[in-house]
Amino acid sequence: MASGPKVFPKPDPGDRLAALAGRLADPAAPLPPARPAAAVAVLLTAAPESVLLIKRAEHSGDRWSGQLAFPGGRAAPEDPDLLATARRETAEEVGIALEAGRLLGALPDLAPRTPVLPPIVVRPFVFLLPARPVPAVNHEVAAAWWLPLDTFRAPGIYRPAESRRYGTLVRTPGYHLEMGLLWGMSERILTPLLALIAPPPPSA
């Protein structure tokens, strides 16, 4: 007996992650003209509330070499749009097909804040997956982990960091995790996302 089409189960209306669909930006909004573009995929699961992070492999000449990040990369000529870029890059880098997930929307487009990085526009797409598939990383990725969202809310995890990047001492906020520092553009993606999911507690 042939099985019917695969149906993604409807999230509970009270689910905080499903509620993001009404708070995120239009994933198909037009991009600034004449700018190179890239896309990343922020993969979330609800049981437990988790996000997928990767560590980029070490490559000479790669400005983001060895950093913690989200799956993603530059748009390719064969990509019809940036959503296709996010899906393709996620499949290539961590072996996860996003057709099984639900696109919740996008976070605001970002660009590097330092002139030594390429003037690229990055669109973060947010997906809700029904489970936590085991990542199968390719040569571009050193490792990948599903981390509970509460990891990033633990006391002392989010604090300033100093590192020497591009020949300059950089002081920036970041998440001091067991596997390394999540900072830069990835921090600028994750921090507002966490605030959308649950507002931060009042300062002591």
Summary of the structure (lengths in Angstrom):
residues: 204
radius of gyration: 17.1
end to end distance: 60.8
largest distance: 64.0
contacts: 568
relative contact order: 0.21
helix: 20%
strand: 34%
